Amino acid sequence: MPRIPHLAIVVGTLAGVIVLTMAAAGVHLLAHGGTGATAAAGAAGTAPGPAHSAGPRADLPLVTVPGQDTGAAAAPTPSATARPSPDASAGAGLRLTPPAVVAIAPRRVGDAHLRRLRSLRHVRGALTVGGGAVRVAGVTLNLLAVPVAEFPRWTPVGVADRPEPWEALRRGELVAEAAAARRLGLVPGAHYQIDGGPRLRLAAAAAIGLPGIDGYVSEETGRRLGLTPGVVVLVSGPVTRAGELTGGVRRVLGAGTQVVVTGAPAAARTAAPRAARTPSRDEFTGRVGRPGSYIELYRRAAALCPGLSWTVLAAIGQVESGHGRNNGPSSAGALGPMQFMPATWRAYGVDGDGDGRADIMNPYDAVPAAANYLCATGAGQGGDRLAKAIWHYNHSWSYVSRVLSLANAYAAAYPD
C-alpha cells in the first residue's frame, strides 16, 4: 500500500486494506512508554486452558459420509447430544455469524445497498465497518473501526466470549489481530504513537482472522484516526457458497469493489491470491494455546495458515485418530493425534501451547503442526493445491478423497 501522509485516507487506496501483504513483516515496532501490565487473557490463543494431561475435550462428533466409515473405527462415536451448540460459548446468548466474505467498496455503503446485500440468496447477514491504514514508527497498520455492540457476533468462538477485547474497544484502545501482534512484536499493555495522531494503548490481541487486518478500534476511535466509515462490508453466509456470495456482493456494490473470501470451503476455495500467501517457516509460530475443545483447536490452528479451513484439519484428525481417541503408534510408526512420522515431526513439529517443547503426542502441538505441514505444501491456496497438500500428508488419492469428503461434511454440520 502506498504511504498515506498523516491520517488522511484516500478512498482509492482502501482496496488494499484487506489484501495487503505487509512489506514490513518481521519489523518490531517501537513501543513508546512502559509496557504496562499484560492484558488479563494475554494474546489470543495463550489464555490458560485445561491441563496438558487432560487435553481438549473430544466433543467433536465423527461425521459420516455415505459409502465411507468414520475413519476411526476403534473410537467410540459420541452421542448426538455431545455436539456443542453454536451459541454455547458465545456469551450473553450471541448467535455467531463470522463473515464468509469481506468487501471493500470504493465509497461508503449506504443503508439501501446494505438491504440489497441482506436480501441476496445465501446471505445470512451484512455489517458495515470503517477501514483504513495508519503508520506507527514507519510501519503501516491496517485497521478496522467496528461497532462494539455488534461486532462480537462476527468473530469466532473463543473471541466473542472473551470480555477483554470488547472492554478495550469501549475504552478507546487498540486490539491487535493475534497473528499481526506476533509478526510485528506488538506488546499488550504498551502504548504506540500513531504518526500524526493519538497515542493508543494496545490492550489485547485476538485471533479474529480477517485476512490482511492488523488491528481493530471502535468507531469513535476510528473517527479520531481518520479511518473512512462504512467502506468495508462483512457478509455472512455458508463458506461453501463463497463463489455465489462474491458475485452477488460485487453486483450490488458495483465496479471497483474488491471481495475477499475469509472462510474456506473444504474442497475448493476462491480467494485473492495475496490473501492466501503461505507463511514462511520463520513466520509460522504455531502458537494456539490450550483451547478446551477439539473444534476450537482446529479453528485456531487453521487460522495460522491463511486460506486453510479448519474442516480440513478436523477431517484429517478424524481419519488419523478419531480426534485423539486412538493415538497409535500405527504399524508404520506414526504417532499422536495427527499421526506424524517422527522424522516429519522433527521438521514440522511446533510448540503450540507454549510449554517449551514440541510434543508429538500433545494435541496442542500436533494439530498446529499439521497446519504447518499443510501450509508448507500449499494447502492455503485451495483447489488442486489443497488436494496435493493432503496427498503429501498421506500418499494416497483415496485418502485425499476421503479427507475432502469428510471436510465437506464438517462444513455442512458446522456452517460458519
Stockholm file with secondary structure:
# STOCKHOLM 1.0

chainA/1-416         MPRIPHLAIVVGTLAGVIVLTMAAAGVHLLAHGGTGATAAAGAAGTAPGPAHSAGPRADLPLVTVPGQDTGAAAAPTPSATARPSPDASAGAGLRLTPPAVVAIAPRRVGDAHLRRLRSLRHVRGALTVGGGAVRVAGVTLNLLAVPVAEFPRWTPVGVADRPEPWEALRRGELVAEAAAARRLGLVPGAHYQIDGGPRLRLAAAAAIGLPGIDGYVSEETGRRLGLTPGVVVLVSGPVTRAGELTGGVRRVLGAGTQVVVTGAPAAARTAAPRAARTPSRDEFTGRVGRPGSYIELYRRAAALCPGLSWTVLAAIGQVESGHGRNNGPSSAGALGPMQFMPATWRAYGVDGDGDGRADIMNPYDAVPAAANYLCATGAGQGGDRLAKAIWHYNHSWSYVSRVLSLANAYAAAYPD
#=GR chainA/1-416 SS CCCCSTTCCCGGGTTHHHHCCCTTTTCCCCCBSCCCCCCTTCSTTCSCCSCTTTCSBCCSCCCCCTTSCCSCTTSCCCCGGGSCCTTTTSSTTCCCCCCSEEEECSSCCCHHHHHHHHTSTTCCEEEEEEEEEEEETTEEEEEEEECTTTGGGGSCTTTTTCHHHHHHHHTTCEEEEHHHHHHHTCCTTCEEEBTTSCEEEEEEEECCCCTTCCEEEEHHHHHHHTCEEEEEEEEESCGGGHHHHHHHHHHHHCTTCEEEECSCCSSCCCCCGGGGCCCCTTTCCCCCCCCSBHHHHHHHHHHTSTTCCHHHHHHHHHHHHTTTTCCCCCTTCCBTTTTBCHHHHHHHCCCTTCSSSCCTTCHHHHHHHHHHHHHHTTGGGCHHHHHHHHHHHSSCHHHHHHHHHHHHHHHHHSCC
#=GC SS_cons         CCCCSTTCCCGGGTTHHHHCCCTTTTCCCCCBSCCCCCCTTCSTTCSCCSCTTTCSBCCSCCCCCTTSCCSCTTSCCCCGGGSCCTTTTSSTTCCCCCCSEEEECSSCCCHHHHHHHHTSTTCCEEEEEEEEEEEETTEEEEEEEECTTTGGGGSCTTTTTCHHHHHHHHTTCEEEEHHHHHHHTCCTTCEEEBTTSCEEEEEEEECCCCTTCCEEEEHHHHHHHTCEEEEEEEEESCGGGHHHHHHHHHHHHCTTCEEEECSCCSSCCCCCGGGGCCCCTTTCCCCCCCCSBHHHHHHHHHHTSTTCCHHHHHHHHHHHHTTTTCCCCCTTCCBTTTTBCHHHHHHHCCCTTCSSSCCTTCHHHHHHHHHHHHHHTTGGGCHHHHHHHHHHHSSCHHHHHHHHHHHHHHHHHSCC
//
